[in-house]
Amino acid sequence: MTGRNHESSDHPYGPCVARLIDEFARLPGIGRKSAERLTNYILSCSNGDANAFADAVRDVKQHVKRCSVCFNLTENDICRLCQDPRRERHAVCVVEQPKDVVALESSGAFEGVYHVLGGRIAPLEGIGPEDLTISQLVRRVRNEGVTELVMATNPT
């Protein structure tokens, strides 16, 4: 049983279960066996728990967006870090993804603000500078009194 779009004859529990397994398997780091375990969990939990999970996914997709300043994740136009008056605005830490902001914030070592590129330049994957928030970073440096850039991206 490999591939996607299983018919009911392909999976002993029918197309709904096969579809859920396929959707879980599309998640990064989730293989087929893990997708089956997650599906079995959803099938065994209460309707309330399953609906709460579905609601959480729906809410994230409906309410979470990129901060209009730094491109971190937020439910507001401007994220809490950019709104914090205690942050040192002259220092900007450049990271690839929002998860990098979370990691750096947990260390408590950086007191400036952030700029999330939204990935990395990867020509073989068709990702160029125009696909990232580099032009917005240049604009911030020019217009917002930034005197220090800390590059916290993957060295590769």
C-alpha positions as CSV (number, residue, x, y, z in Angstrom):
1,M,0.0,0.0,0.0
2,T,2.0,3.0,-1.3
3,G,1.1,6.2,-3.0
4,R,-1.8,8.6,-2.6
5,N,-5.5,8.7,-3.3
6,H,-6.3,5.2,-2.1
7,E,-9.6,3.7,-3.1
8,S,-11.7,1.9,-0.5
9,S,-10.4,-1.4,-2.0
10,D,-6.8,-0.3,-1.3
11,H,-7.2,0.2,2.4
12,P,-9.1,-2.1,4.7
13,Y,-10.8,0.8,6.4
14,G,-11.8,2.7,3.3
15,P,-11.0,6.0,1.6
16,C,-11.5,8.3,4.6
17,V,-8.9,6.6,6.7
18,A,-6.6,6.3,3.7
19,R,-6.9,10.0,3.0
20,L,-6.1,11.0,6.5
21,I,-3.0,8.7,6.5
22,D,-2.0,10.4,3.2
23,E,-2.5,13.9,4.6
24,F,-0.4,13.1,7.8
25,A,2.3,11.5,5.6
26,R,2.6,14.8,3.7
27,L,3.8,16.6,6.9
28,P,7.6,17.0,7.1
29,G,9.3,14.3,9.2
30,I,6.2,12.1,9.2
31,G,6.7,8.8,7.4
32,R,4.0,6.3,6.5
33,K,4.1,4.4,9.8
34,S,3.9,7.6,11.9
35,A,1.0,8.8,9.7
36,E,-0.8,5.5,10.5
37,R,-0.2,5.9,14.2
38,L,-1.5,9.5,14.1
39,T,-4.6,8.4,12.2
40,N,-5.2,5.6,14.7
41,Y,-4.9,8.2,17.5
42,I,-7.5,10.4,15.8
43,L,-9.8,7.4,15.3
44,S,-9.5,6.3,19.0
45,C,-9.8,9.7,20.6
46,S,-13.2,11.3,21.5
47,N,-15.1,13.3,19.0
48,G,-14.5,16.4,21.1
49,D,-10.7,15.8,21.1
50,A,-10.7,15.2,17.3
51,N,-12.8,18.3,16.7
52,A,-10.6,20.4,19.0
53,F,-7.6,19.3,16.9
54,A,-9.4,20.1,13.6
55,D,-10.4,23.5,15.1
56,A,-6.8,24.3,16.1
57,V,-5.6,23.6,12.6
58,R,-8.4,25.7,11.1
59,D,-7.8,28.6,13.6
60,V,-4.0,28.7,12.8
61,K,-4.8,28.8,9.0
62,Q,-7.4,31.6,9.5
63,H,-5.7,33.8,12.1
64,V,-1.9,33.4,12.0
65,K,-0.1,35.6,9.5
66,R,3.3,37.3,9.0
67,C,4.2,40.4,11.0
68,S,4.1,43.4,8.8
69,V,7.5,44.5,10.2
70,C,9.7,41.4,10.8
71,F,7.7,38.6,9.1
72,N,7.5,36.5,12.2
73,L,4.3,34.7,12.9
74,T,1.6,36.6,14.7
75,E,-2.2,36.9,15.1
76,N,-1.9,40.7,14.9
77,D,-0.6,43.0,12.2
78,I,2.6,43.6,14.3
79,C,4.0,40.8,16.5
80,R,4.6,41.2,20.2
81,L,8.4,41.4,19.8
82,C,8.1,44.3,17.3
83,Q,5.6,46.0,19.7
84,D,7.8,45.6,22.7
85,P,9.3,49.1,23.6
86,R,12.1,47.5,25.5
87,R,13.7,45.9,22.4
88,E,16.8,47.5,20.9
89,R,15.6,48.6,17.5
90,H,19.1,49.4,16.2
91,A,20.0,45.7,16.3
92,V,18.3,43.3,13.9
93,C,18.9,39.5,14.0
94,V,18.3,38.0,10.6
95,V,16.9,34.4,10.7
96,E,15.5,32.0,8.1
97,Q,12.3,30.8,9.7
98,P,10.0,31.8,12.6
99,K,11.2,28.7,14.5
100,D,14.6,30.3,14.7
101,V,13.1,33.3,16.5
102,V,11.6,31.0,19.1
103,A,15.0,29.3,19.6
104,L,16.9,32.5,20.0
105,E,14.2,34.0,22.3
106,S,14.4,31.0,24.6
107,S,18.1,31.7,25.1
108,G,17.4,35.2,26.3
109,A,20.7,36.4,24.8
110,F,19.4,38.8,22.1
111,E,17.6,42.0,23.1
112,G,17.1,43.5,19.6
113,V,14.4,42.8,17.0
114,Y,14.3,40.2,14.3
115,H,13.8,39.8,10.6
116,V,12.5,36.5,9.2
117,L,13.7,35.8,5.6
118,G,11.1,33.1,5.0
119,G,13.7,30.6,3.9
120,R,17.1,30.6,2.2
121,I,18.4,31.2,-1.3
122,A,18.4,27.8,-3.0
123,P,18.9,28.1,-6.8
124,L,18.6,24.3,-7.4
125,E,15.1,24.6,-5.8
126,G,14.2,27.7,-7.7
127,I,14.4,30.0,-4.7
128,G,16.1,33.3,-5.3
129,P,16.4,36.5,-3.4
130,E,13.1,37.8,-4.8
131,D,11.3,34.9,-3.0
132,L,12.6,36.0,0.4
133,T,12.1,39.2,2.4
134,I,15.5,40.5,1.5
135,S,14.2,43.8,-0.1
136,Q,12.1,44.5,3.1
137,L,15.3,43.9,5.2
138,V,17.2,46.4,3.1
139,R,14.4,48.9,3.5
140,R,14.4,48.4,7.3
141,V,18.2,49.0,7.5
142,R,17.9,52.2,5.4
143,N,14.8,53.7,7.0
144,E,14.7,52.5,10.6
145,G,18.1,53.5,12.0
146,V,19.5,49.9,12.1
147,T,23.2,50.0,13.0
148,E,23.8,46.3,13.7
149,L,22.8,43.2,11.7
150,V,23.3,39.8,13.4
151,M,23.2,37.0,10.8
152,A,21.8,33.9,12.5
153,T,21.2,31.9,9.4
154,N,22.5,28.4,8.5
155,P,26.1,28.8,7.3
156,T,25.3,26.5,4.3
